[in-house]
Amino acid sequence: MTAPTTRAPDPARGLPGPGESPLRTGAPGELLRTHAAPDGGELTLRVLDPEADLDVLHAWVARPSARFWGLGGLTRSELRDLYAHVGSLPTHHVFLVRWDADPVALLQTYEPAHDPVADAYAVRPGDVGAHFLLGGRGPRGSRLWDALGPLVVGFCLDDPRADRVVVEPDTANDRAHARMRTLGFEVAEPVRVGDKDALLAFLTRERARPLLDAAAAAVRG
């Protein structure tokens, strides 16, 4: 996870100020989206609660497979305080996805104009940044990524002002590269984001149409 920054965008480029983007958020634990899962059951996306969800967070970021998230060395209290800080920002938001009762993924959305990624590319109005950590497997035999893709993309582009999802996984994170290509992201070029070498990629609303249609069909309530 890239550390948030309070960088101020160039007003001449027409970028929104902090908290003026199309990103959705809410109170800790608040339910924001529900999908019918393709293999049965229900997917829910709630605002992360750094206190109530701390056991899940700590177990996930401590795994060797989560090394690219960069938080494995934090204590429980440090991790809780970090996510409480992120949750207090108007520009960065974190969500926990569950399949029925089981947590399966962490999603962070952010305003690229107010993040270190703004030093790596020309941010456009309507850009939505996203980080994604796959933590669970879902029910036995389930097609987890087929279910999560429409949920994540549908949530990121839920507001009509959102035109494009931006991701920048570590250049060595081959699994993340494969997932973003499966969703239709177009890879740009390697960039430097903060202290990591990253692969920049974009998913426009037009390219995301199949996922948005799938999300519309799956959404409940």
C-alpha positions in Angstrom: 0.0 0.0 0.0 1.4 3.4 -1.0 1.5 5.9 1.8 -1.0 8.7 1.3 0.2 12.3 0.8 -1.5 15.7 1.0 0.0 16.8 -2.3 -2.0 19.7 -3.9 -2.9 19.3 -7.5 -2.3 21.9 -10.2 -5.6 23.9 -10.5 -4.8 24.6 -14.1 -5.4 20.9 -14.9 -9.0 21.0 -13.6 -8.4 18.3 -11.0 -10.7 18.1 -7.9 -9.6 19.2 -4.5 -9.4 16.8 -1.6 -12.7 15.0 -1.1 -14.3 16.4 -4.3 -13.8 13.3 -6.4 -16.4 10.6 -7.2 -15.1 8.2 -4.6 -17.6 6.7 -2.3 -17.1 6.1 1.4 -18.9 6.0 4.7 -18.6 5.3 8.4 -16.5 2.4 9.7 -18.4 -0.8 9.1 -21.0 0.7 6.9 -22.4 -1.5 4.1 -22.0 0.2 0.7 -22.5 -2.6 -1.9 -24.0 -6.1 -2.0 -23.7 -8.5 -5.0 -25.2 -11.9 -5.7 -22.2 -14.2 -6.0 -22.0 -16.2 -9.3 -21.6 -19.5 -7.4 -24.2 -18.7 -4.8 -24.1 -16.7 -1.6 -23.6 -13.0 -1.2 -20.6 -10.5 -1.6 -20.6 -7.4 0.6 -18.4 -4.4 0.6 -18.2 -2.4 3.8 -16.0 0.5 5.0 -13.1 -1.0 6.9 -13.3 -0.7 10.7 -9.6 -0.6 11.8 -10.6 -1.9 15.3 -13.2 -4.6 14.5 -11.3 -5.8 11.4 -7.8 -5.8 12.9 -7.5 -9.5 13.3 -8.2 -10.0 9.6 -5.9 -7.2 8.6 -3.0 -8.3 10.7 -3.3 -12.0 9.5 -3.3 -10.9 5.8 -0.5 -8.4 5.7 1.8 -10.7 7.7 1.7 -13.4 5.0 4.7 -13.8 2.7 2.3 -13.5 -0.3 1.4 -10.0 0.9 4.9 -8.7 0.8 4.1 -6.2 -1.9 1.6 -4.6 0.4 4.6 -3.5 2.5 2.9 -3.7 6.0 4.2 -7.1 7.2 6.5 -5.5 9.8 3.9 -3.5 11.6 2.6 -4.4 15.0 -1.1 -4.8 15.6 -1.4 -1.3 17.1 0.7 0.3 14.4 -1.5 -1.4 11.7 -4.7 -0.2 13.5 -3.4 3.3 13.8 -2.3 3.4 10.1 -5.7 2.4 8.9 -7.4 4.8 11.3 -5.3 7.5 9.8 -6.2 6.5 6.2 -9.8 6.4 7.2 -9.7 9.9 8.4 -8.4 11.3 5.1 -10.9 12.7 2.5 -8.7 11.4 -0.3 -8.1 7.7 0.6 -10.6 5.0 1.6 -10.4 1.4 2.6 -13.0 -1.4 2.3 -13.3 -5.0 3.3 -15.1 -7.5 1.0 -16.8 -10.6 2.4 -18.2 -13.6 0.7 -21.1 -14.4 3.1 -19.4 -14.2 6.5 -15.9 -14.9 5.3 -13.5 -11.9 4.5 -11.9 -12.3 1.1 -10.4 -9.0 0.0 -9.2 -5.6 0.9 -9.8 -2.7 -1.5 -8.3 0.8 -1.2 -9.5 3.6 -3.4 -7.8 7.0 -3.6 -7.7 10.3 -5.5 -4.6 10.0 -7.7 -4.1 13.8 -7.6 -3.5 13.5 -3.9 -1.2 10.4 -3.9 2.4 9.8 -4.8 1.3 8.3 -8.2 0.6 11.8 -9.3 4.4 12.2 -9.8 4.4 9.3 -12.2 1.7 10.2 -14.8 -0.6 13.0 -15.9 -3.7 12.6 -13.7 -7.0 13.3 -15.5 -10.3 14.4 -13.9 -12.4 11.3 -13.3 -9.4 9.1 -12.5 -9.9 6.7 -9.6 -6.9 5.0 -8.0 -7.2 1.5 -6.5 -5.1 -1.0 -4.5 -6.3 -4.5 -4.0 -5.2 -7.3 -1.6 -6.7 -10.8 -2.1 -6.8 -12.3 1.4 -9.3 -15.2 1.2 -10.3 -17.9 -1.2 -14.1 -17.8 -1.0 -16.2 -21.0 -0.8 -14.6 -24.2 -2.1 -14.7 -24.4 -5.9 -15.8 -20.8 -6.2 -14.6 -18.5 -9.0 -13.4 -15.8 -6.7 -11.9 -13.4 -9.2 -14.9 -13.7 -11.5 -17.0 -12.6 -8.6 -14.7 -9.8 -7.3 -13.9 -8.2 -10.6 -17.4 -6.8 -11.3 -17.8 -5.9 -7.6 -14.5 -3.9 -7.4 -14.8 -2.2 -10.9 -18.5 -1.5 -10.4 -17.8 0.1 -7.1 -14.9 2.2 -8.4 -16.9 3.5 -11.4 -20.2 3.7 -9.6 -20.3 7.5 -9.9 -20.8 8.7 -13.5 -18.0 11.2 -13.0 -15.5 8.4 -12.6 -14.0 7.7 -16.1 -11.0 5.5 -15.5 -9.5 3.2 -12.8 -5.7 3.5 -12.3 -3.6 0.8 -10.7 0.2 0.6 -10.2 1.2 -2.8 -8.7 4.9 -3.6 -8.1 6.7 -4.6 -11.2 7.6 -7.9 -9.6 4.0 -8.7 -8.6 3.1 -11.1 -11.4 -0.1 -12.3 -9.8 -1.4 -8.7 -9.7 -0.4 -8.2 -13.3 -2.4 -11.3 -14.4 -5.5 -10.2 -12.5 -5.5 -6.7 -13.9 -5.1 -8.0 -17.5 -8.0 -10.4 -16.9 -10.1 -7.4 -16.0 -9.1 -5.6 -19.2 -6.6 -3.1 -17.9 -4.3 -1.6 -20.5 -0.6 -1.6 -19.3 1.2 1.7 -19.8 4.8 1.6 -18.7 7.0 1.0 -15.6 7.1 4.1 -13.3 8.5 5.0 -10.0 5.8 5.5 -7.3 7.2 6.6 -3.9 9.8 4.0 -3.1 8.7 1.3 -5.4 9.0 0.4 -9.1 5.5 -0.1 -10.4 3.6 -1.0 -13.6 1.1 1.6 -14.5 -2.2 0.4 -16.0 -5.6 1.9 -16.8 -9.2 0.6 -17.2 -11.5 3.1 -18.9 -15.3 3.0 -18.5 -15.6 1.9 -22.1 -13.3 -1.1 -21.7 -15.0 -1.9 -18.4 -18.5 -2.1 -19.9 -18.7 -6.0 -19.6 -17.8 -5.8 -16.0 -20.2 -2.9 -15.3 -23.0 -4.9 -17.0 -22.1 -7.9 -14.8 -22.1 -5.7 -11.7 -25.5 -4.2 -12.6 -26.9 -7.7 -12.9 -25.5 -8.8 -9.6 -26.1 -5.8 -7.4 -28.7 -6.2 -4.7 -30.4 -3.3 -3.0 
